[in-house]
Amino acid sequence: MPITWNASTREFRLGNGSVSYVLTVLEDGSLGTLHFGAPLHGMGARGAKPAGGAFHGFSNRLDEPVALECPTPGSGDYRAPALVVEHADGSSVLQFAYRAHRISPGKPPIPGLPATYAEAGDGAETLEVELVDARSATEATLLYSVFREFPVVVRSMRIRNAGKEALRIRCVMSASVDLPDDDWLLLTLSGAWGRERHVQVRPLRPGRQSVASVRGASGHEHNPFLALTRSHITETSGEAIGVSLVYSGNFLAEAEVGLYRTTRLRIGLNPEGFCWTLAPGEELATPEAVLAYTSDGLGTLSDAYHRLYRTRLARGVWRDRPRPVLLNNWEGTYFAFDEARLIAMAEAASSLGIELFVLDDGWFGRRDSDDSSLGDWIVDRRKLPNGIDGLARRVEELGLRFGLWIEPEMVSKRSELFEQHPDWAIGIPGRERTEGRNQYVLDMGRPEVVEHLYDALSQLLASAPISYVKWDMNRSITEPYSLALPPERQGEFFHRYMLGVYDLYRRLTTAFPEVLFESCAGGGGRFDPGMLAFAPQTWTSDDTDAVERLRIQWGTSLCYPPSSMAAHVSAVPNHQTGRITPLSTRAAVAFFGVLGYELDPTALSPEDAREIVAQVVLYKEHRELFQGGRFLRLRSPLDGDRNETAWMVVSADRRHGAVGYYRILNPPNPGPRLLRLRGLEPDQTYRVSVWPDGDNAIARANAGQRRGDELMAVGLAVDARGTSLAERGDFSASVFLLDADDEMT
């Protein structure tokens, strides 16, 4: 069984052959950590116990390096706490002691929050450990879930006030894990708008090192994920520990090196600005944290998150369905369109083999620019005289599905909604509201706001054959304050905001299960596991430049699968960087995700139109591989001169693969370059073909039959020697397709 309890040693063992988590009830009743990491086949991890095998609390010796599962402040542990509770007398000391535990099959949901889930046959189990502070009657229930097939442990916490006076929670982490050493590198995914989730690596140092958001969304700046890796880590070898938070709002992810060179990892709701009041009898549940471990390198760590999030976080009919190839009109028209122009674009898209036409911003109210009409989800009949229904049905007659952009969490100052309900916009009475992108944010923590949006959007979705919704959020929150909360509860604002967003998502996805939702936040500003629970794909970045997308998609792949990454081919010069890259290179990058096009198809040259037809045909033929295959990183855009990137996907049966190789600048007089592959069947013979098609040096060097062991030990020839002048150039890419050839095996 994944979870066992030894009453004689008072130890819990959680494991599945890939990861072990060993807990113990210490002498003073607190819950301690004996081990997290490599699988253990025995029951205990006694070497990690305090001196003498017992821990009697901090009362006789402060600063002991004891590993605790729910550390609290004020009693002798001066490291970062997992829980801070302010009592009615103003003190914040807790002395938790074990009271009971329960081991149950499956995995319970978390009320109001997205979470991973178990299905029949998963072999999942959950441990709930109840701790209580006798003096205040504060109860903490720590939850640990283990899946048989994933090297992860999923953690969360519930706090209950069983006392007679209100409590104020100042800090509550979803997970806190103590590790016995500090010989780690800290890896985070950080950046900004247009350059999201770039990989950042630095050694741990004494003190706290963290990434966080206070923006109301997980944010462009940092992702709610971090990993600790050994210094010799590669894609295929070395220890790594990952922590990922299933949450879309303000978060904190932190590693602290203490005075004994131990490391404490914690992740959860950001304590900055947070304060939650618990009346007697009330509970608060935290988002869940997903802790992963491997000794087989970063690739295996990513495998764990990819498989878990693709199959046990994403839900609904679109979890396993191939996602359609779409055309979004945004960069093709911006706000300047009418029905005739949209239909012309849809006709052209249909001739290219595209399956879904998406109408982006500008279809509602009097939205001719970004300074009006958000909140007024009524079609603009000036532009669309036949309404959304008329346009959608016309698009469907062309053989396409129809999709629509919305930004429900926002409101424009120039809108009917703001005129009717100015108090629904977030702001502090007596202070001027800050506008961002000419808009305000609605108070999603108010049930009446969520109810209004559900009514408006459900009527919209029921009024026309809408198959896809792009849900955007284009600004961070300022002046955080809710008129629905009393002054002493304003610290609950940000979390209540996210609970409201999740409630609206849950209601709409339940009412319209056939609609494919894609989340967006000014590009990749809310690319996190919380969103993937409702929208199985996310707009990866507003930056569609192929060169920039290499680093963005590389970093994103550390935690998130290709099926979650919306990747579009856009026109050149690129609208974000001004760079001009070949159409084939733009497609070769976008293939490794959910493919779309962000351009005006009526403006294509005949040559470009023919090329896009071929791209769409190739992608459809290999769609399940590109979207659902095992993703393997081969050559990093962060290494060496940063001139090359390579990655690949492999089918579950290892009979099919696709390799993307990208070179930024064409070097003079290049030497031989070989690209070793991974994840193939060594004894299988593969038929190798090269895209783009044609008689070129790369194709001549690689096309034909190759065994899997040769492809992994020797590799593909990716240098430019022997190319003609016409074949040379910057920003080049090749896609190698591998298909099992049983006749040659």
VEXZA-285574 format. One line per 5 residues: number of its first residue (from 1); for each residue x, y, z of C-alpha. Coordinates in steps of 0.02 Angstrom, whole numbers, plus 50000, padded with zeros to 5 digits. Layout:
% VEXZA-285574
NUM	X/Y/Z | ... .
END
This chain:
% VEXZA-285574
1	50000/50000/50000 | 50063/50177/49966 | 50035/50233/50148 | 50069/50133/50306 | 50071/50172/50493 .
6	50186/50088/50620 | 50106/50113/50789 | 50257/50051/50886 | 50376/50179/50809 | 50239/50306/50775 .
11	50297/50325/50595 | 50202/50352/50433 | 50279/50290/50273 | 50215/50358/50108 | 50287/50292/49947 .
16	50260/50207/49781 | 50432/50143/49728 | 50481/50311/49652 | 50473/50427/49802 | 50464/50408/49991 .
21	50401/50525/50125 | 50427/50466/50304 | 50344/50558/50449 | 50351/50528/50634 | 50257/50584/50789 .
26	50394/50658/50898 | 50408/50646/51085 | 50319/50812/51114 | 50177/50761/50997 | 50229/50868/50849 .
31	50238/50793/50675 | 50416/50777/50612 | 50495/50738/50445 | 50615/50592/50437 | 50640/50585/50249 .
36	50578/50655/50085 | 50657/50597/49924 | 50728/50434/49859 | 50620/50279/49886 | 50653/50183/50046 .
41	50611/49999/50058 | 50623/49986/50247 | 50505/50065/50370 | 50607/50200/50451 | 50736/50335/50423 .
46	50806/50341/50599 | 50964/50433/50552 | 50858/50587/50527 | 50786/50584/50703 | 50842/50710/50835 .
51	50986/50663/50947 | 50936/50524/51064 | 50790/50477/50953 | 50673/50600/51036 | 50621/50781/51023 .
56	50547/50857/51180 | 50513/51028/51109 | 50615/51187/51104 | 50591/51230/51289 | 50763/51166/51344 .
61	50869/51201/51189 | 50820/51329/51059 | 50865/51321/50874 | 50872/51132/50864 | 50883/51077/50681 .
66	50730/50967/50697 | 50627/50940/50540 | 50444/50983/50567 | 50293/50962/50454 | 50197/51111/50523 .
71	50323/51232/50600 | 50252/51381/50693 | 50335/51535/50769 | 50371/51586/50946 | 50430/51424/51028 .
76	50611/51408/50973 | 50607/51371/50787 | 50664/51533/50707 | 50651/51475/50527 | 50507/51522/50412 .
81	50343/51453/50480 | 50210/51353/50391 | 50071/51426/50497 | 50050/51588/50594 | 49891/51609/50695 .
86	49854/51764/50798 | 49746/51726/50950 | 49621/51842/51032 | 49753/51900/51157 | 49871/51950/51016 .
91	49994/51806/51041 | 50041/51688/50901 | 50117/51536/50986 | 50050/51363/50944 | 50104/51196/51016 .
96	50031/51068/50899 | 50020/50887/50954 | 49962/50734/50860 | 49782/50683/50897 | 49729/50559/50764 .
101	49751/50507/50584 | 49653/50426/50445 | 49712/50332/50290 | 49583/50319/50152 | 49579/50265/49970 .
106	49571/50396/49834 | 49594/50582/49850 | 49465/50702/49920 | 49427/50868/49833 | 49471/51034/49913 .
111	49314/51140/49938 | 49315/51292/49823 | 49487/51258/49751 | 49555/51165/49598 | 49652/51008/49635 .
116	49721/50850/49561 | 49605/50700/49571 | 49609/50511/49571 | 49513/50394/49456 | 49466/50213/49485 .
121	49619/50104/49471 | 49743/50241/49511 | 49792/50160/49674 | 49791/50328/49759 | 49783/50347/49948 .
126	49769/50495/50064 | 49836/50519/50240 | 49753/50648/50352 | 49847/50690/50512 | 49755/50791/50643 .
131	49856/50908/50753 | 49784/51014/50892 | 49844/51156/51001 | 49759/51115/51165 | 49765/51290/51238 .
136	49677/51377/51093 | 49584/51227/51018 | 49659/51269/50849 | 49658/51115/50738 | 49768/51083/50588 .
141	49736/50937/50472 | 49882/50896/50358 | 49835/50801/50201 | 49954/50694/50098 | 49901/50601/49941 .
146	50006/50474/49847 | 49972/50406/49673 | 50038/50235/49623 | 50097/50294/49450 | 50172/50466/49488 .
151	50331/50508/49587 | 50240/50645/49681 | 50162/50679/49850 | 50019/50804/49851 | 50001/50909/50008 .
156	49875/51031/50079 | 49813/51089/50248 | 49648/51131/50333 | 49641/51247/50484 | 49488/51239/50597 .
161	49444/51349/50743 | 49371/51233/50875 | 49388/51365/51010 | 49271/51498/51075 | 49358/51654/51009 .
166	49400/51711/50834 | 49573/51675/50762 | 49669/51775/50633 | 49776/51673/50513 | 49926/51775/50456 .
171	50018/51640/50360 | 49966/51469/50299 | 50075/51365/50184 | 50015/51220/50079 | 50178/51127/50108 .
176	50333/51146/50214 | 50473/51018/50195 | 50638/51014/50288 | 50789/50940/50199 | 50949/50889/50291 .
181	51074/50987/50184 | 51094/51143/50078 | 51197/51074/49934 | 51068/51124/49805 | 51043/51242/49659 .
186	50881/51341/49657 | 50790/51338/49490 | 50644/51456/49458 | 50542/51513/49307 | 50544/51702/49299 .
191	50532/51846/49175 | 50408/51979/49121 | 50274/52010/48991 | 50337/51943/48824 | 50476/51840/48904 .
196	50386/51731/49029 | 50458/51580/49121 | 50641/51597/49077 | 50745/51473/49176 | 50845/51553/49318 .
201	50971/51451/49418 | 51074/51504/49570 | 51156/51415/49717 | 51072/51414/49885 | 51147/51532/50014 .
206	51111/51556/50200 | 50946/51644/50224 | 50786/51649/50122 | 50775/51647/49933 | 50603/51660/49858 .
211	50491/51698/49711 | 50318/51769/49737 | 50172/51870/49670 | 50070/52008/49750 | 49980/52054/49588 .
216	49819/51958/49614 | 49873/51831/49483 | 50019/51711/49481 | 50097/51835/49361 | 50220/51858/49218 .
221	50362/51891/49340 | 50372/51723/49429 | 50286/51555/49411 | 50218/51460/49564 | 50351/51326/49540 .
226	50528/51299/49597 | 50651/51156/49596 | 50803/51111/49697 | 50936/51019/49597 | 51108/50951/49632 .
231	51249/51045/49546 | 51285/50902/49426 | 51104/50891/49366 | 51070/50848/49184 | 50912/50804/49091 .
236	50946/50619/49124 | 51039/50608/49290 | 51049/50690/49460 | 50932/50726/49605 | 50794/50855/49591 .
241	50648/50906/49699 | 50505/51007/49626 | 50366/51103/49713 | 50218/51169/49615 | 50064/51258/49682 .
246	49891/51226/49610 | 49839/51407/49627 | 49821/51561/49517 | 49835/51707/49639 | 49962/51781/49758 .
251	50088/51647/49806 | 50256/51624/49891 | 50382/51488/49849 | 50538/51491/49957 | 50695/51399/50008 .
256	50779/51445/50172 | 50951/51387/50225 | 50964/51385/50414 | 51111/51401/50533 | 51140/51212/50530 .
261	51144/51213/50339 | 50977/51127/50324 | 50851/51184/50194 | 50668/51222/50223 | 50555/51226/50069 .
266	50385/51306/50084 | 50250/51355/49960 | 50076/51426/49979 | 49972/51583/49989 | 50081/51737/49998 .
271	50078/51800/50179 | 50109/51979/50122 | 49943/52070/50143 | 49855/51910/50194 | 49751/51892/50352 .
276	49602/51774/50368 | 49481/51779/50514 | 49413/51612/50573 | 49261/51623/50683 | 49227/51478/50802 .
281	49182/51324/50701 | 49250/51390/50536 | 49382/51310/50426 | 49506/51369/50295 | 49578/51252/50164 .
286	49740/51291/50074 | 49777/51261/49890 | 49872/51101/49860 | 50057/51085/49829 | 50130/50950/49718 .
291	50300/50888/49776 | 50399/50784/49652 | 50564/50692/49671 | 50684/50607/49552 | 50864/50547/49548 .
296	50857/50534/49358 | 50872/50716/49306 | 50762/50861/49257 | 50681/50765/49115 | 50606/50639/49236 .
301	50548/50778/49351 | 50458/50859/49204 | 50384/50691/49154 | 50301/50678/49324 | 50219/50849/49313 .
306	50172/50829/49130 | 50083/50664/49154 | 49998/50716/49316 | 49937/50884/49252 | 49883/50818/49083 .
311	49784/50670/49152 | 49743/50706/49335 | 49723/50896/49340 | 49644/50939/49173 | 49463/50881/49169 .
316	49315/50859/49055 | 49295/50804/48876 | 49441/50908/48813 | 49566/50825/48929 | 49595/50684/48804 .
321	49526/50756/48642 | 49646/50820/48508 | 49639/51010/48512 | 49588/51100/48351 | 49703/51205/48244 .
326	49637/51383/48258 | 49651/51553/48178 | 49637/51704/48293 | 49596/51870/48209 | 49682/51982/48338 .
331	49847/52023/48254 | 49762/52016/48085 | 49635/52153/48123 | 49650/52215/48303 | 49489/52315/48330 .
336	49465/52360/48145 | 49344/52230/48078 | 49166/52203/48025 | 49066/52048/47983 | 49118/52046/47800 .
341	49301/52052/47843 | 49285/51914/47973 | 49192/51801/47852 | 49324/51831/47720 | 49458/51782/47847 .
346	49359/51627/47896 | 49340/51577/47713 | 49527/51593/47688 | 49560/51498/47850 | 49447/51356/47792 .
351	49543/51343/47629 | 49703/51322/47732 | 49632/51174/47828 | 49610/51269/47991 | 49472/51201/48104 .
356	49424/51342/48223 | 49399/51528/48193 | 49419/51638/48347 | 49350/51814/48361 | 49458/51909/48484 .
361	49431/52078/48569 | 49316/52212/48498 | 49152/52122/48464 | 49049/52193/48610 | 48980/52359/48672 .
366	49062/52499/48572 | 49235/52427/48582 | 49336/52516/48447 | 49490/52532/48559 | 49543/52470/48730 .
371	49464/52615/48826 | 49281/52560/48834 | 49147/52426/48849 | 49227/52290/48955 | 49086/52219/49059 .
376	48955/52248/48924 | 48947/52074/48849 | 48820/52121/48716 | 48866/52109/48532 | 48905/52270/48437 .
381	48778/52269/48295 | 48873/52405/48203 | 49010/52278/48167 | 48907/52119/48174 | 48730/52158/48114 .
386	48681/51974/48122 | 48748/51954/48298 | 48866/51823/48366 | 48741/51689/48319 | 48734/51744/48138 .
391	48923/51755/48124 | 48951/51590/48212 | 48828/51497/48101 | 48906/51572/47945 | 49077/51516/48006 .
396	49010/51341/48039 | 48939/51335/47862 | 49118/51356/47803 | 49166/51197/47897 | 49245/51284/48046 .
401	49203/51292/48229 | 49182/51463/48308 | 49268/51535/48461 | 49259/51697/48559 | 49370/51805/48670 .
406	49307/51870/48838 | 49384/51962/48986 | 49252/51938/49121 | 49353/51996/49271 | 49372/52172/49201 .
411	49266/52328/49176 | 49295/52488/49080 | 49259/52658/49155 | 49164/52692/48994 | 49039/52550/49007 .
416	48859/52524/49056 | 48911/52401/49191 | 49022/52530/49276 | 48886/52662/49265 | 48763/52544/49349 .
421	48883/52466/49476 | 49037/52574/49507 | 49053/52492/49677 | 49089/52325/49593 | 49258/52388/49532 .
426	49401/52362/49652 | 49453/52522/49740 | 49470/52608/49907 | 49338/52736/49955 | 49409/52911/49949 .
431	49556/52861/49839 | 49568/52872/49651 | 49569/52705/49562 | 49721/52665/49456 | 49679/52618/49278 .
436	49783/52486/49190 | 49758/52461/49004 | 49613/52583/49026 | 49518/52462/49136 | 49474/52418/49315 .
441	49458/52247/49397 | 49293/52182/49461 | 49281/52120/49640 | 49267/51934/49605 | 49256/51899/49792 .
446	49077/51966/49791 | 48947/51832/49752 | 48834/51957/49664 | 48973/51999/49540 | 49003/51815/49501 .
451	48816/51788/49484 | 48799/51932/49362 | 48944/51870/49256 | 48878/51693/49255 | 48708/51752/49196 .
456	48781/51863/49060 | 48908/51738/48996 | 48795/51586/49005 | 48666/51680/48902 | 48802/51723/48777 .
461	48867/51545/48764 | 48691/51476/48747 | 48645/51601/48611 | 48762/51537/48476 | 48863/51384/48425 .
466	49019/51435/48520 | 49147/51295/48535 | 49293/51385/48614 | 49319/51528/48738 | 49480/51624/48767 .
471	49469/51696/48943 | 49588/51842/48964 | 49647/51948/49112 | 49749/52096/49055 | 49803/52187/49212 .
476	49865/52164/49389 | 49761/52219/49539 | 49792/52385/49624 | 49704/52468/49773 | 49651/52297/49841 .
481	49495/52328/49941 | 49320/52255/49944 | 49167/52355/49994 | 49089/52188/50041 | 49216/52158/50180 .
486	49232/52250/50347 | 49399/52338/50380 | 49466/52200/50490 | 49441/52070/50351 | 49522/52161/50205 .
491	49668/52039/50217 | 49552/51908/50143 | 49527/52008/49984 | 49652/51925/49866 | 49608/51745/49911 .
496	49422/51780/49902 | 49453/51856/49730 | 49527/51692/49669 | 49391/51588/49749 | 49266/51692/49650 .
501	49361/51667/49487 | 49366/51480/49517 | 49181/51479/49557 | 49139/51564/49392 | 49254/51448/49295 .
506	49178/51296/49380 | 49000/51350/49344 | 49032/51392/49161 | 49134/51236/49123 | 49000/51129/49207 .
511	48858/51213/49112 | 48951/51206/48945 | 49056/51047/48952 | 49083/51041/48763 | 49164/51213/48757 .
516	49355/51214/48752 | 49418/51350/48871 | 49590/51428/48850 | 49655/51538/48990 | 49754/51695/48959 .
521	49820/51842/49061 | 49900/51970/48949 | 49988/51821/48872 | 50065/51703/49000 | 50029/51802/49159 .
526	49923/51665/49237 | 50002/51506/49170 | 49983/51395/49321 | 49907/51229/49377 | 49754/51314/49451 .
531	49700/51374/49278 | 49736/51205/49198 | 49605/51125/49308 | 49472/51222/49211 | 49556/51270/49047 .
536	49668/51129/48984 | 49772/51249/48879 | 49843/51422/48911 | 49903/51562/48797 | 50088/51540/48828 .
541	50142/51717/48789 | 50089/51868/48688 | 50263/51857/48613 | 50243/51746/48459 | 50417/51777/48389 .
546	50490/51606/48351 | 50661/51646/48425 | 50589/51713/48588 | 50468/51568/48600 | 50613/51444/48609 .
551	50662/51506/48782 | 50482/51531/48837 | 50424/51357/48787 | 50584/51277/48852 | 50559/51352/49024 .
556	50373/51317/49025 | 50408/51134/48988 | 50499/51114/49154 | 50328/51096/49236 | 50192/51103/49102 .
561	50153/50982/48959 | 50144/51029/48773 | 49955/51002/48778 | 49943/51153/48893 | 50044/51271/48781 .
566	49949/51368/48649 | 50078/51410/48515 | 50037/51517/48363 | 50117/51561/48198 | 50107/51749/48171 .
571	50147/51868/48029 | 50315/51953/48006 | 50389/52073/48048 | 50338/52003/48217 | 50223/52121/48312 .
576	50320/52104/48475 | 50502/52104/48418 | 50500/52163/48237 | 50602/52010/48190 | 50580/51925/48022 .
581	50594/51736/48027 | 50550/51604/47897 | 50371/51541/47898 | 50436/51363/47915 | 50534/51409/48072 .
586	50383/51491/48152 | 50284/51332/48121 | 50423/51216/48179 | 50419/51302/48350 | 50229/51309/48361 .
591	50209/51124/48314 | 50267/51076/48489 | 50109/51135/48576 | 49930/51172/48524 | 49949/51248/48351 .
596	49863/51407/48297 | 49886/51555/48179 | 49884/51738/48228 | 49874/51832/48062 | 49761/51887/47920 .
601	49747/51740/47800 | 49675/51851/47663 | 49841/51944/47658 | 49948/51789/47625 | 50046/51770/47466 .
606	50003/51614/47364 | 50170/51537/47415 | 50138/51566/47601 | 49960/51500/47586 | 50023/51339/47507 .
611	50154/51322/47643 | 50025/51343/47781 | 49915/51211/47701 | 50062/51091/47709 | 50098/51141/47891 .
616	49919/51108/47945 | 49916/50940/47854 | 50077/50885/47939 | 50019/50944/48111 | 49852/50854/48097 .
621	49939/50693/48045 | 50047/50700/48201 | 49933/50800/48317 | 49916/50671/48455 | 50105/50652/48458 .
626	50138/50840/48466 | 50006/50870/48599 | 50014/50712/48703 | 50185/50635/48675 | 50322/50626/48804 .
631	50420/50790/48791 | 50609/50777/48799 | 50728/50926/48803 | 50887/50892/48702 | 50987/51053/48680 .
636	50958/51206/48787 | 50941/51384/48721 | 51032/51435/48881 | 51192/51336/48852 | 51352/51384/48763 .
641	51331/51523/48636 | 51140/51502/48650 | 51130/51477/48463 | 51044/51308/48460 | 50889/51230/48536 .
646	50822/51054/48514 | 50682/50953/48588 | 50574/50805/48541 | 50413/50712/48580 | 50393/50523/48584 .
651	50233/50421/48584 | 50191/50312/48733 | 50232/50153/48636 | 50394/50232/48573 | 50349/50193/48393 .
656	50336/50374/48338 | 50433/50532/48373 | 50459/50710/48313 | 50617/50812/48340 | 50630/51000/48327 .
661	50802/51075/48294 | 50826/51264/48287 | 50979/51369/48244 | 50971/51556/48276 | 51119/51621/48175 .
666	51205/51531/48034 | 51389/51510/48080 | 51527/51520/47952 | 51626/51361/47916 | 51528/51251/48038 .
671	51602/51089/48100 | 51508/50925/48114 | 51357/50935/48229 | 51265/50782/48291 | 51106/50783/48394 .
676	51079/50631/48504 | 50899/50582/48535 | 50819/50502/48688 | 50669/50398/48734 | 50667/50283/48583 .
681	50660/50093/48575 | 50840/50038/48546 | 50797/49885/48441 | 50666/49973/48335 | 50705/50031/48158 .
686	50633/50202/48121 | 50597/50282/47955 | 50666/50459/47968 | 50592/50599/47863 | 50636/50782/47868 .
691	50522/50935/47862 | 50521/51055/47772 | 50522/50939/47623 | 50648/50958/47484 | 50816/50903/47420 .
696	50929/50986/47547 | 51084/50940/47643 | 50993/50904/47807 | 50870/50787/47721 | 51006/50699/47622 .
701	51107/50669/47780 | 50965/50599/47886 | 50819/50530/47786 | 50799/50342/47779 | 50802/50196/47900 .
706	50893/50214/48067 | 50891/50105/48222 | 50841/50179/48387 | 51007/50139/48470 | 51101/50229/48330 .
711	50989/50382/48344 | 51020/50390/48531 | 51206/50347/48532 | 51261/50436/48372 | 51118/50552/48327 .
716	51056/50657/48183 | 51170/50765/48077 | 51114/50945/48104 | 51261/51047/48038 | 51244/51156/47883 .
721	51393/51087/47786 | 51356/51053/47605 | 51209/51171/47597 | 51188/51283/47448 | 51186/51471/47463 .
726	50997/51469/47447 | 50985/51348/47594 | 51092/51452/47710 | 51024/51586/47825 | 50982/51635/48001 .
731	50833/51574/48103 | 50827/51401/48025 | 50733/51249/48088 | 50708/51067/48044 | 50580/50943/48107 .
736	50630/50759/48100 | 50487/50635/48099 | 50520/50458/48161 | 50401/50315/48124 | 50427/50132/48165 .
741	50471/50026/48014 | 50431/49848/48069 | 50487/49772/47904 | 50665/49831/47937 | 50674/49784/48121 .
END
